[in-house]
């Protein structure tokens, strides 16, 4: 007879009740980082100056956390729309990070036979969200130099007629911007197949190009961004922009009160002090250039072009280099197992100047 705490009985219940594909999945892995120079997650390394910390703390203390979110969400939508120069005829909806927006898009397009398409290697949540919501995911490999394989993308669009095609711009984990001529052909092809294109501009503060203004001329194009790379990774705030009629449909599946009053107030405060965050982004762009120059001088290291706050590098033995850097107190991301194109690759977050110095020395000593 099974007892209430019998592990065999629980395992039988799990097997009988839970989805098999979920049981076969691996959870999203977050590396323990205590005690390390943390350069594995593309975070902004800078905190606010002390006077702004005090001002933010006092402001958050006045928020009515006993009430459900109300007008703060509308105020944040208005402030974000002004900050990004949202084109006329377009609208904006909020998500608890980009992850929730990706899931909302999967839900709203969840018709029988619907498919999601994206280049690979790319952001893992496109595939994970599609599969969890019952959509088929179609991955199209990039070229060896991490550019779009235009012919393969166009062939996949014609064959699969995806409801959503994601273009990370810049791409994660490769950090590069794709060729605009290739993107133009893909946007046109998706439009002809009655699908939608989502440009994921998570790294926009570090990028030289954007689709935000171009979006207005393409009703089937949406732009998704996050405030995580802006400097608010802990706040969890993303936003999706597109033609007003389209965004209104996506907004229908947004969970009620999905953005907390504290998150909304912190984001409003950050937008009011956008000059401070732009100052920080400027330092990181300069550090990115310095980091790439230092990496280029290391024998056996290939550093790929970057338009984000990360640099993809290929080394002779990525497992040994990762372990060596970790032993020296520097935590980066070992991504060689994510896709065959990423063989022997590490993803390095651009940190503060002193952190980058430590990272360069740790990598040099670990090669």
Phi, psi and omega in degrees: 000134181283134175271161182304329183256018181291117181296330178294321179295318179295318180299320177298319180295318178298314181298324184280334192250321187275154178298135181294323181294327177292318179298333181274350183280162169254138177293156177299123187271130175241121184287135171300132188235000182301131177087358181254156162287109193271102182228048185239355190226019176054041178270153170288123185281352189263137171266169178291152172302152185307321182293324177286328174301314180297317181296318179294317179301316179296323181291317179293330179295336181273353182289139181279083182285354174279353181249152172294155178302138180226253187293339181301324179295317179295321178295323179290320176301317179295317181292319178295318180301319178290318183298319184268354185067051182305125183297153177300142180085359180251161179226173186220137174232155188256150175224158175281074190083167178296331181304317180292323178296319177299318179294321177299319178296321177297318181296314186290338179257013188280069174258157179305129178083001183292147182229154175240136183236142176202151173292153176231141002287147181205190182292127189293337185289338177300312181288315183298314180296316180301311184293320179294333180265007175084015177263148176280136178256133178243115178257134180244115183299143171287172174284174182298334178260020172067031171259164176295134170274092190302313181298317180293321178296314181295321178295319180293322177296316180295321183284316190260343180047061186295144174291321181229133171241120180267134172234105176283130195217085006287167184275150172241122021255009188276341172075002184262157169271137179282160180297130184293327179296320177294317180297318180302318180293321180292317178301317179295319181294318178296319178299320180293336180264010178068024178259185181237146175249133176244116174272117179268102184256049181302329186255026185304325179299345183244006187255151181269350182222155179212157175258007187302311181281326179295332182306325185299332180274359183228093185299344180264009181252135174239155176237129180244135178224169178223154173270003181298313182280342173297331180136010185236046182301325180284347182277332179061077181219117175237164177213148182238132183238148177177186177307137188305316182296326179288312181296326177299324178291316178297321183297337180296334182260004177292129179299141178301137176059038185288339178250119185291161180296326179291318178298315182296318182292321178296321179293318177300318179299317181297319180294327177291339179241039182299333179297324178293318179290327176291325175299317179295317179297324178298319177298317182292325176295319178293320178294326176300315179297318179295319180296316180296323178295319179293321179294322180297337181273354182271124181295136178085359182253129173249117177257126183271156180302146183224138171237023181231187176263042176210159177227127175273130179231147172247132182234166182299322181218097187291326180295316180293319180294317179299312181297320180295318179294319179296319178297335179264012172087014181241122183256117175240189182250122176268111189243013184300332182275356184285330183195146179304328179294343183261022180307130179059033181253144170240149175248120184254122173284140174281119182252195174293161184308314182291328177292320179294323176300315179295320181295317180297315180295321179294319178294315180302319181283344185259355182288000000 
